[in-house]
C-alpha cells in the first residue's frame, strides 16, 4: 500500500504543469462572436446575457470556483463579465491540463466557453472555434 502511494505521488508530480494563459485577444474574439460586444444582448431564449452570453449556471459555477459573489446582473457589466470568463477558463483550462497532460490552447478554451467544462470534446463546438478563429484575424 505504501509503495502504491509513493508511485501515485511520483506520477502526480511528474505530470507537466502549465500556466493557463487566457489571451486577452481570445476574450475579445469571444465577445465579438457571442454578441458583437453588446452588453445588453440576450440570447438562447433569455438564458444567455451580456457580451459573453453567460448563463446563470456559468455565474453560479464561477462563484463556486472563485468564492466570489458575482450577481446575474454582472453579466451585463463588461469588466465583471470578462473577469468571470477569465476565472471560468483558467479553472477549466487547468482541469483540461490535469486530464490530458496537454497545455490548454485558445481552441480548447474557446470550446470550453461554448460547450462547458468538456466542450473541447464536443464536435458541436468546432463550428464555434472556426468563428473565433475568424474573429482573431
Secondary structure, DSSP 8 states (H G I E B T S, - for coil): -HHHHHHHHHHHHHS--------HHHHHHHHHHHHSS-TT-EETTTTEETTTTB-HHHHHHHHHHH-----GGGGG-HHHHHHHHHHHHHHHHHHHHHHHSS---HHHHHHHHHH-TTGGG-GGGHHHHHHHHHHH-
